[in-house]
């Protein structure tokens, strides 16, 4: 679909993200950051924001995950041919890497909003005729784990290449570049050159969102590597803002050269202000795109009750009015769909009658996927004839602890089944398609990260939208959600008012899990009326935790846009 000159002239926002999950099968995401970006652009299109997106084109994606006979994760590269699905940008740009000109082109993907508004996304690629073979592979893999050189080069292409490409395509009136995490911070270099070295003008063009509440999660590069790839093209004025004890810190650069900065939950905003006390850091709590993540049975219920709910998601705060039998039938349909799928992808078949607890996310160590098995015999006794578990998620190929957790789930699952008849299933190759089934088909959504290490999290929001209560540590969005409505699920451990919460004691948290399962969750599930009451309260949270509300907050706080009636944002 052709982008008109009028649309380009009226585009005021450039959204730059290392990942944007536009479709489950298109390998432009690895986890939550990309899924959030996809939901953001979907809501921006629905609300007709004058936005264009920039991402990289990963023909090899992240990786395809499977398990061997010992429960160990194995990886295979995937190949995606963008030629048949997308429109190629006719004229490439060039950026200088190690003193050589590298051609950068892009594939165009259009996100179509509810009213037909077009939001184009450009997926940058160096697989361009005329580039040397080593250049063509630069954008092939997402988060290449073998090379810091390739990581910095990809971030150069994303930031510098993204700004240059938009200029070359005729997007001449962009007022704001939104950098979604530090991966895009090299955009500052190109803006600095475009704006004749005026740092204040650069700052006025940029807003910056950080998603990482721990120092180790921020991208840093050795200065020698920066010198190698930039040669003499890195402005000294830019470099000084990124200095982190001799390293080049991409988050420092994003924080320093932006007019507005935010974390992605209230608590994460507090943590970010402590991490970066020299800057003002606001917060805008993440959300999800409700029409994308709602299951078909619940979509029918919402549309019948509130025909305009997609445009006015706040109406879901009245979820208590929904019919109990409708809720029951919709959830049973979702649960059967999940279990029928699982039966074709696992040897250990789940039981439709038991409470199905779901856990699905990246297998990073801080997410503590195996804390549920801390006292495996106590768990087995509680769950026998009552509870079963389904897990999904990928560990980074270089994250041995994450891989060990996956293996432990397989091994512990065999122990629980042999000794207590408790079923534990680990699903392969977690992606958005599987996520849709899990977040709607489970009965309970489990989340157990170390407190204040999860900036926001959104999988629990998706579960709540589909009538699945959360059972989670009070961190990220759930710290807000549980305080907003404690009947929407259950808490694991103390909240942030208790100084002991920071201890993240496995004994204490596991004890909370077992006590709550045995004394509250299982008895409540056995009472259908009480459980459906919890489901309705879970759904009500979607009235706030959605990307329509989130994007409107960005438009007001960060983008300096004003809304004209109806649904029109202008500068």
N, C-alpha and C positions, 0 to 999 in steps of 0.2 A: 504494500500500500504506500503510495507516494506521500511524502511529507511536503505540504505546501509551503511556499515562501512566507505566507501570512502566519502559519503556525510557528515557523522558525523565528520570525520577527517578534512574535508575542511570547516566546519562551524566555522566562526570567530565571529559571532554576536549573543548575546542573548537579545531578545526584551521582556521586562517584563512590563506588563500592567494589571491593575485590570479589565479592560474590553477590549475585542476584538470582534467586531461584525463581525463574519464570515458569518452569514446567518440571515435573518430576524426572522426566527422561532426558532433559537437556543438562549436561554436566557442568553447570556454572555455579555449583554450591557444594559445600561439604557438611554444613550443619546450620545452627541457629542464626548466625550472622546473615547467611544468604537467604534463609527462609524469611527472616524479618525484612530484608531488603525487598524481596518479592512482594510481601504483603504491603509494604510501604508504597511501592509504585502502583500496585493495584488500587489502593485507596486514593492515591494522588490522581489516578486516572478517573476514578469514580467522582471525585470532588472537582475535577477539571482544573487541577493545579497546572500552571504553565511550566512543566518540568520535562527534562530529558535525562535519561540515565546513561551511565558509563560503567562498563564492566570489562573483563577480559574474556576471550573466547578460548575455552579449554577443550581441545579436541580429544584429549585423553582423560579429562575430568579429574576426579579425586581418585577413586579406585573401586573395583568390584570386589566385594567381600564374600568369602565363603569359609567354612570351617572344615578341618580335616577330622579324621576318626578320633583324635584325642581332644577335640574341642578347641583347637588352636586356630586363631585367625590367620587366613592366608589372603593375599591380595593379587589381583590381576588388573592390568591396565585395560581401560575401555577405549573404544574408538567411536567418535561421533562425527558424522559428515554433515557439516552445516550447509553444504551446497544446495541440498534439496529443500531445505526448510526456510531459508532466510534470503534476504536481498543483500547483495554485496555493495558496499560503498564504492562508487566508481573510481575515485582518485585517492590513492594512499597519501599519507603525510610521511615525513621522515623525522626521526629523532637521532641524536648523536649518542652512541654508546661506545666507549673505549676508542673515541676518535674516528669511528666509522658511522656512516649514515645507514640507518636501519629503516626500511619501509614498514609502515604500520597502516593496515587497512582495518575494516570493521564489517561485521555482519549486523544488519538491522533487524530488530524484533519489535513489533508494535504491541503494546498493552492497550486494550480497548476498554474504556470505562463503561459504566452502566448507561450513560447517555450517548455513547458513541465517540466520546472524546479520545483522541489518540495520544498516547505517551510513548515516544520511541525510546528504545534502549539500543545502544551501540556496543557490540561485543568486539573488543580490539583484538587483532591477530597480526602476527608477524609471518604467518605462512603465506607469503606474498611472492609472486614471480619477480625475480630480480634480486631477492635477498640470498645471501649465501646459506648453505644448508644448516649451519649452526645457528644462524639467525632465525630460520623458519621454526625452530623448535622452542623458541623462548617462551611462547604463550601456551605450550602444549598441555602442561600438567598444573593442576591446582595445588598450591602449597607443596611444590617439589621439595621432598625431604632430603635430597642428596646434596644440595648446593645453596650456600648463602649468596653466591654470585647470581644464580638464577632468580632468587627471591628479590634481590635489590633491582635487578633488571626488569622483572615483572612490575615492580612498584613504580619504576621510572616510566614504563609504558602506560600504566594506569593513570598516573598523575600528570606527567608532562604530555604524554600522548593524548590523554583524554581531553585536556584543555585545547591542545592544538587541533585535534580533529573537529571538535565542535566549532572552532573558529573557521576552519577550512570549509565546513559544510554550510556556513552562513548563519550560525547561531551567534549573532553579534550583540545581542542585548541582554546577555545573562548578567543578572545583578548579584546572584549568590551561587557559590559553589558549596554544596554540602558534602563534606568529607565524612563518610561513614566508616569511622575508625582510621587509624594512622597509616594504613596501606596506601592511601591516596595523597599523602602529604607532600609528595614531590610536585604536586600541582602548584605549590607555592613558588617553585623555581620558574615555571613557565609564566605564571602571573607576574612575578617580579620583573621578568624581562619584558612582558607585554606592557606593563605599567611604568616603564622607564625607571625601574629601581626605587619606586615609591612604596616603602614598607607600609605606610599607613593606608594607602589605597588597596594594597594586598589584603590587609586585615579587614578592611571594610567589605571585601568580596567573599569572605569565607566564614562558614559556620562549621563546627567540628563536634562530632559525637564520639565519645569514648565508650567502649563496651567491656573494658577489662579492669577489674578492681584489684589486681595483684601486679606488682612491678614486673615480675618475670614474663608477663603476657604481652609486654609492649615491644614492638620491633626495634632492635638496635643493630647497627652495622659498624664494623671497624672503620675508622677514618681512612685507613689505607685502602679498603675496598671502595669507599666512596671516591677516593682519588683515582682509583683504577678505572672505574666505570664512567665517571664524569670527566676525567682528564682535567681540563682547565675551565670547564663550563659550570661548576658549582659556585655560585656567588658567595663570597666571604660573608656578606651581610646575612645571607640565609643560614649558612653553616653555623654561625655563632648561636643562633636560637635553638639549634638541635643538639648542642653539646651536652653530653651526659657522662661526666668523668672521662672524657677522651673518646667516647663513642658517639655515634650519630643516632639520636633517638627520634623516631618518627612521631611519637606522641608528643614529645616536647615541641617539635616543630608545629604540629597541628594546634596545640594549645596556645603557643606563643603568637601565631600569625592568623588568628581568627577573631572575629568581633563577638561571637557567641559560642559558648561551649556548654555541653550538657552530658550528664550521665543518663542511664536508661531506666532508672527506678529511683524512688525517693532515697532509699538507703544508699544506693550506688552513687547518687549525687553527693551525699555526705562523705562517703569514702573518697571520692574523687577530689573533693575540696581539701581533704587532709593530705592526699597524695600530691596535689598541686596547689599549695596555699597561696602562691603568688597570683593566681587567676580566679576570676569569678566563674564558678561552674554551677549551672542550673541543672534541673533534671526534667525529663519528659518520659514518663513511664511507657514502656513498650506496649503494644497491643497486637492483635491479629486481625486479618481480613476475614470478617465473619462469613460473607457469602462463599468464600473459597474453602473454609474449613468446616462449615456446618455439613453434617451428613444429610443424605436425601430424606430420611424419615423425619428428622427434626426440621429441615427446611420446609417440608410440607406443613408441619404443625404451626411453625411461625407464620408462614404465608397465609394460612387459613385464619389465624387469629389476628394478625396484624399485617395486612397486605403491603404496607409501606415500611416494613421493618428494616430492609436493606439500607434505605436512605436515612432512616432514623433509628439507629441501633439502641439508643437510650431507652426505647420502649421495652426492651428486654428486662428492665428492672422490675417489670410487672409479671415476671415468669411464674410467680406464685398462683396466678390466675389460670394457668394451663391445666388442662384436664388430666387427672391422674392416669386414667387408662391409656390416653394418648402417649403420655411419657413412657409408661410401662411397655407398650407395644413397640414404640420407636426404638427404645433401648434394646429390647429383645431381638429385634431385626438386625440391629448393628452388631450385637454380640454373636448372633448366628453367622453373620457374614464373616466376622473375624475368625471364628472357630472353624468354619468351613474352609477358609483360606489356609489356616494353620494346619489343618489335617492333611493338606497336600504338600506341606513344606516341613514336616517334622515327624519323627517316629513316635513321640510321646503325645498322644492326643488329649487335648483339653476337654473338660466336662462342662457342658452348658449350665449345669445346676450349681456349680461352685462359684464363689466369689473370685473373680479374675482380677488380679493386681498387675498393672502394667508399669514397666519402667523402660523408657526409650529415649536415648540421647547419646551424645558423644561419650566415648569411654575414656574420659580424662580422669586422672587419679582423684582430683578434688571433688568429683561428683559422687564418690564413695558408693559405687554400684553394688558392692558386696556387703555393705554394713547390715543388710537384712539377714545375712547368714552368720552374724557375729557369734550367736549361740545357736548353732544349727539344730541341736536336739530340742531345745526349748521351742524354737520355731516349728519344728516338725510336730510336736505335741499340740501346739495351738492350732495349727493349720489342718491337721488330719481331718479329712471328710468335710472341710469347710472352705479352704483357700487354695488357689493355684496361682502360678506366676508366669508371666510372659515378658521376656526381655528382648531388646533390639538396640543396636548401636554399633558404630565403628570406632576402633582405636586407631590413632595415627600410626602409620607404619613404623615410626621410630619410637613410639611410646610403649616400652616393654611392660610397664606396670598396667597400662590399660589393657594390653593383650593378656597379661596374667589374670586380670579380673574376668575377662571373657572365659578363659580356661577354667577358672574357679567356679563360675556359674555352671558350666557343663558338669564338672566333677561333683559339686555340691548337689546339683539337681539329681544326679544318679543316686547319691547317698540318701537324699530325702525320699525319693521314689522307692528305693529298695527297703528302707527302714520304716517309713511312715505312710507310704502311698501318696505323698505330696508331689504334684507334678510341677516341673520347672522347664520352661521352653525358652530357647534362645533362637531368635529368627535371624536369618542371614540378610545381608545387604540392605540395611535400613535406608529407606528413601521416602520421599513425600507420599508416594502411593501407599506404602505400608503404614506410614504415620497416620493417614486418613482412617485406616481401619483400626489401628491401635487406640487412637485417642477417642474414638466413638464406641468401640466394641468392648473395651475393658470396663470393669465395674468400679475400679478405684485406680487413681493415678498417683504413683509413688515418686518422690523426689527427695534425695538425701545428701545434698552437697555440703561441704564445709561451709559454715555460715560466713556470709559476706565475701565469698569467692565467686558467687554467681551474680552477675550484674543485674539480670532480670529473669531470663527464662521465659519461654512462651508456650512450651508444650502443655503445661498445666492449664493455660488459658483455653487452649483448643479442646482439651478434655472437658473443662467446665461448660463450655458452649454446648457440648453434646450431652449434657446431663451426667457427667462423670465427676464425682467429688474428688478433691485432692487430698492427699495424705503426704504432707511435705514439711521439711525444715522451714522455719520462718526466715527466709532469705529472698532477695529479689522481689518479684512481683507478689509472691504469696505472703510476704510480710505485710503488704498493703491489702491484699485481697482478703486475708483471714481477719484482719482488724476491721475491714469493711463489712464482712459478713461471716462470722465464725460458724454459721450453720452450713456453709458451702463445702465443708470438708473438715479435716483434722490436722492439728499441728504436731510436729515432732520436736520435742525439746522446748527450751525457753526462748523468749523473744529478745529483741535487742535492748530491752530495759534491764535485763539480767547480765551482769558482767561475766558470768560463767558461760554465757552463750558462745563467747569467742574461743572457749577451750575446745570445742568440737570433740568432746570426749566420746569415743565409740561405745564404751560401756553404758554411759548415761543415755545416749541417743538410741542405742539398740534397745535398752530397757523401756524407753518411751514407746518405741515401735511395738514391742511385744505386748505391753500392758494395754495400749490403745487398741490393737488388733483384737485381743482377747476380750476386753471389758466393754468396748464401745462399738467398734466397727462390725464385728461378727453379730452381736445381738441386734444392732440396728438393721443390718441387712436381712435378718430373719423376720423383721416386722416390715412388710411391704409399704405400708402407709408412711412410716417414719423414713424409710429409705427414699421414697419418691419425694417426700418433703425436702430431703437433703439435695436431691437432684435438681429440684426447682430453684433452690437457693444457689446452687452452683451455676445454673444457667443465668441467673440474675447478674452475675459478675461481668458477663459479656457486655452489659450496657456501658461499662466503663473501659474494660480492657480490650479495646478494639483499635485498629489503625485509623479509622475515620476520626475518632477523638484525638488520637496521637498526631495525625497529620495536620489537623486543624490547630493543635497546639504549636507545632513547628511553624505553620504559616504565620501565626500571630507572634510568637516569641522570637523565633529565629530568622524567618525569611523576610520580615517586615512587610508582609502582604496584608491588604485589606480585602474583606469579602463584600462583594456587591450581591444584591439579590438578583436571581436565585443562584446559589452555588457557583459564584464567579469570583476568582481571586485576581487582584490586580496589584501592581506595584505602587 
